[in-house]
Amino acid sequence: MATKKQLFTALWIIIAIIAVASIVSLVVLPKWKGIFLASGGGFLIANIFISMFFIQNNYRDNK
């Protein structure tokens, strides 16, 4: 089983990738399509932050 530090590192990397993709979609895509995809990415990032909060409170490392 992964440790909490490994799990949080992976989640931070995923958040960074989603944030970059959201910013690129705002710049590259037409107006409403870019806004829609960027807001979807922001919603996904918010959900990952909520899951990180619950993981922080409830995760136990079995050592």
N, C-alpha and C positions, 0 to 999 in steps of 0.2 A: 504494500500500500504506500502511496506517495505521502511524503511528509507535508505539513502545512506550508512550509517555505517553498517547496517545489510547486505545490498547487497554486499558491499566490503568484509565483513568478510566471507560471503559464497563463494565468488569468490576466496579469498586467500586460503580457505580450499580446494576447488576444485583444485587449482593450486598445492598445496602441495601433494594431493593424486596422481595427474597425474605425478608429478615429481618423487615421490617414485616408482610408477609403471613403469616409464620409466627406472629408474636405475635398478630396479629388472629385467626387461626384458633384459637389456644389460648383466647382470650377469648370468641369468638362461638359457635363450634361446640360440640356436645355433647362430653362428656369424652373418649371414646376416639377419635372422629373428629378432634378438634382436636389431640390428642397425636400421632396418626398423621401428619397433614399437617405439623405443626410439626417432627417428626423427619425427615420427607422433605425439608423445606426446609433443615434443618441438614445433612443428608447432601449435598444439592446445593451448599450453601455450602462444605462441606469439599472437595468435588471441584473447585470453582472455585479455592479456595486452592491446591490441588495443581497445577492447570493454570497458575496464576499463577507458581508456583515454577519450573516447567519453562520457561515463556515467558521469565522473567527470566534463566535460564541459557542459553537457546539462541537467543533472538531477535536478529537482526542488522538494523540499519537500513541500508538501501541509500541512501547519499548520494553 
